[in-house]
Amino acid sequence: MRESLKKLIDKTIIYKYSLPNNTDKIDQVNLSNHKDDCYDYSNDNDLIKLIYNSIIEYSFNEFDLTKKDYLPIALQTKIRYDERDEPLTKLKYGFFGEVLLYSFLHHIYRANPLISRGYFFNPLENSETKGYDSYHLIENDGVVELWFGEVKFRDTLYSGAKSAIDGLDKAFTDDYLKNNIVAMNNFRNNFAIKDSKIEEILNKWDGTPIQIINEVKKHNMTLVYPILLVYPDSNPNYHERIKKAVDKINEKFALKTYNLSINYKLFFIFLPISEVKKVKQEVLKWIELKKPLLS
């Protein structure tokens, strides 16, 4: 990741606290089995700049970046973007949140990308990339955490939370985890983390579906599943924004169990912003204007 982008992330994304927050009497999300994290941001312009610049790292591994002009390539081959689409269609693109999640996990949570997710995009389909929204790893002293998360960048908190939570029934299954790991097999030459445990598993895989999960268990891997919620709330009192969001989620969604046979950590990342539509429109405008990227 470019040093200039790291500095922009540090300037833009402001950690407030984790949940539960006993000081301000704010619970955590009932669905979470790990502490939730709450962030604020500096201003709209910094956030727009951050999303715009994160497209590059989201699309390409660092070792694939030289001095070429990579933004046009990313827009054509690594994310869903078509200048001919209607404005309403463009506002529904998934990359706004996905590139932001990439920067959160890579820099703030120090979860290294196994592979930049842009490699999974198929220009022939020109649709949103299927699978988890992130493929990051933390490997320390033989302990492996698979940071395969989700992001919702929606016009309402409820819409984003409902979509993410409804998707957990599929995301937290052995078959879905297996299929996402198997999908990486076609991109092994593009892995950013060489000699990772995922490579070791793929080397042993003989095509038997369940063997992937058995190998994941054997290596005592944990699925870490952050759900980044970016949603509009202009209440000047930040604590009230977060409390309202958590209370809403806990009121609407019941605690569930999932059919995943490996250990998992599930937590939410809250980022309330002033106007979702405005931020997305400005990012699109920067793309159209071909604004200079950070060096």
Protein Blocks (a to p, Z undefined) as FASTA:
>chain_A
ZZklmmmmmmmmccfbdcddfknopacdfkbccdcdddddfblmlmmmmmmmmmmmmmpc
fklpccbcfklmmmmmmcccdfkbcfklmmmpmklmmmmmmmmmmmmnopacfbafklmp
cfklopacedjfbdcdddeehiacdddddddddfbfklmmmmmmmmmmmmmcfklmmmmm
mmmmmmmmmpfbghiaklmmmmmpgoiaklmmmmmmmnopacddddddddddfbfblklm
mmmmmmmmmmmpccdddddfbdcdddddddddfblmlmmmmmmmmmmnopacdZZ
